[in-house]
Amino acid sequence: MKVAVTGAAGYLGTNLLSLLAERGDEITAIDRVAPRHSAAADVTWVSADVLDPASMRAALDDAEVVYHLVAVITLADKNDLAWRVNTEGVRVVAEAAHAVGARRFVHASSIHAFDQYSCGGSIDETTLRSTETGLPVYDRSKWAGEIELRKVIESGLDAVICNPTGVFGPADHGTPLSRINRYLRDAARGRIPAMINGGFDLVDVRDVARGLILAGESGRTGENYLLGGEMISMLDLCRMAARHGGKKGPRFSISPKLVSGLIPVMEPIGKRLGTDVVSKAALGALVSAPLVDHGKATRELGYQPRPIDDTVRDLVAFFADPHAPLPDFTPTA
């Protein structure tokens, strides 16, 4: 089968390419620059701009299934490029897929398209969306991107939308590593003495990649599917990584309520120092810690994420040897 993947050189894209290659698909990988590390063979790399309709139509030519992964991830309140790529870019790629006759379009949106701060403690596909002007630009743009996609669906594109939660795990060859993976690398080396005791739903990047494929195969047109994993506190997660790394820690926890109360004071200071670590986007969802129900994806797609301890074990092993083969994972009923 001929498939095309936008954002193929990224973290999720790298893992998706490996699964598609295992299936024997004929892959067009679309990104600005081909990566130095790619486990997938027989891939045709193409440079294209998701904001340029002509280049996207050329890149997607003959594709049967298109996986759209490109996004600008930011914790800023405002970012013009993120807004354009995450909204207009979705529409341009979707329209290009429709124009070349792709039979399926799979859009990787995000849990951030749902309002995690006012959800009442739990999220499923019916939860209110990120419409409020005070939300971070990434949250608002991911929901706005879905709105743009739905306009193309109304014109006849067969598309499905996936919303992963907090993505982590191997293989991550990014420079730098993804934010969560950076924390866990430091924890595995015994370098995190304290951590906020807030929680988040985290999912293995390999399971997200598998979920995208399942959605392409079995998802219903126009439907959203939350691709979640398991709720865990960052304190427990870092301690798990330390244990797998033969270290101890973090020894101290920081109250989420304390952090939440300090965000209005700390965020402006962080902006002046050029860091977004103490922003609402970085800490708000961690403090609110909503429970995510991915039952719809399980029922309709057969999606089954692996235990979180398995991901942490594999990630710590990946840090030790990025090129060593990882254990196979077979979902159980």
C-alpha positions, 0 to 999 in steps of 0.5 A: 500500500502507498502511504505518505507521512508528514512530519516523518523525521520527527519523534512520532514520525520515526516510530510510525515509519518503522511500523509501516515499513514492517507491514511492507508499505511503500512509504513517502516520508515528508519533512524538511530534512531527512533524519540521520537515524531511521530504522525504516528501509525503502523510504522515499524522502521528500521535502515539502511545505505544509503551507504550500498547496502545490508542494503538498499535492506533489508530495502526496501524489498517488498516496492511498493513506496519508498520516498528517503528523506535522505540528509546532509544539510550544508552551507559549501563549502566542506563537504565529507560526504554531497557529498557522502550521497547526490550523492552516497547515492541516487544511492545506495537507487535507485538501491536497490529500483530497485532490490526489484521491487519497482514500484515507486521511489520519490526523494526529491531533492532541489531548490538548484539543480538549480543555484539560483545565475545565473538564471536571477531572475526566476527559473523553471524546465528548469533553468540551474543547479548547476554545477559551482565549486564555488557553495556550496557543498550542491547545487552541490551535490543535482544536482549530486545526480539527475545525479546518479538517472537518471543513474538508471532510464535509467536501468529501475527504475520508478522514479520522482524528487521533488525540494522543495524551502525553507521548514518551518512550523510545525511540527518540533520536531528537536533539533535544529529546522530548520534554518528558524523555529528558526528565526521565533520562535525568531521573535514570541517572539520579539527577532529579532530587525533587519533582512535582507530585502532579499526574498526567496520562502518558502513552508509549510513542510506539502505541500511538503509532500503532493507534494511528495505523488502527485508526486508518484501518478501522476508524469511522469517518470524522470521529475522534479517538483518544489514544491514552495510556495510563495515569501516573504522577511525575514523582512515581514516573521519575522514581520508576526511571531511577529504579530501572537505571539503578539509581534512587530518587527523586526523594522529595515531592512538591505539592501541585496546589503550591505550584498552581498558586505560584504560576501567576507569579512564576510565569512572567519571571520565566518569560523574562528568563526565556523559559516556559517551564513555569508556564500554565501550558507546562504545569496546568494540565499536570496540576489538574491531572484529568483522567483520560478514557480511551475506551472508544479507541479500544472498542472500535479500533482494538487499541491496547497500550502497553503497561507504563513500566514496560515503556520506562524500562525500554526507554532507560535501555534506549538511553544506554544503547540507542541502537539496541533492539527493543523487546516486541510488544504483543497486545493482550485481550 
